[in-house]
């Protein structure tokens, strides 16, 4: 994870956790807020997808797609 500059960011790789969150396709990410609640989620195929989860969190929506659909 050093190459992707994610060494200082906590993350979990867990099939059991993914199934409990309803994840059916990979690669997938779930971003948790400071209270441990789901802030945003979605398929992640590149850095832009990952960044979109943080953008969605800042805008208070589950995904950028949800934000764009409401625009």
C-alpha positions in Angstrom: 0.0 0.0 0.0 3.1 2.2 0.2 3.0 2.7 -3.6 -0.6 4.0 -3.5 0.3 6.3 -0.5 -2.3 4.6 1.7 0.2 3.4 4.4 -1.2 5.9 7.0 -4.9 5.2 6.3 -6.6 2.4 8.2 -8.4 -0.1 6.0 -9.9 -3.6 6.4 -9.9 -6.4 3.9 -12.7 -8.8 4.9 -14.9 -11.1 2.9 -17.2 -11.6 6.0 -17.6 -7.8 6.5 -18.2 -7.3 2.8 -21.0 -9.9 2.7 -22.6 -8.3 5.8 -22.7 -5.0 4.0 -24.2 -6.5 0.9 -21.1 -6.2 -1.4 -21.6 -8.5 -4.4 -18.9 -7.2 -6.8 -15.2 -6.4 -6.3 -13.3 -4.2 -6.1 -15.6 -2.4 -3.7 -15.0 0.1 -0.9 -17.0 1.4 2.0 -16.0 4.7 3.6 -16.8 5.1 7.3 -17.3 8.4 9.0 -15.7 9.4 12.3 -18.5 7.6 14.2 -18.0 4.4 12.3 -21.2 4.8 10.2 -21.2 4.3 6.4 -20.5 7.6 4.8 -20.2 6.4 1.2 -19.7 3.3 -0.8 -19.2 2.0 -4.3 -17.1 0.1 -6.8 -13.5 1.1 -6.9 -11.5 0.5 -10.1 -9.0 3.4 -9.9 -7.9 6.4 -7.7 -10.7 8.6 -9.1 -13.3 6.2 -7.9 -11.7 6.2 -4.4 -11.6 10.0 -4.4 -15.3 10.1 -5.3 -16.1 8.3 -2.0 -14.5 11.1 -0.1 -16.2 13.7 -2.3 -19.6 12.0 -1.6 -18.9 12.0 2.1 -18.2 15.7 2.0 -21.5 16.4 0.1 -23.5 14.2 2.5 -24.6 11.6 0.0 -23.9 7.9 -0.3 -22.3 8.1 -3.7 -21.4 10.7 -6.3 -24.0 9.0 -8.6 -26.6 9.8 -6.0 -25.5 13.4 -5.9 -25.5 13.8 -9.7 -29.0 12.1 -9.9 -30.4 14.8 -7.6 -28.7 17.7 -9.4 
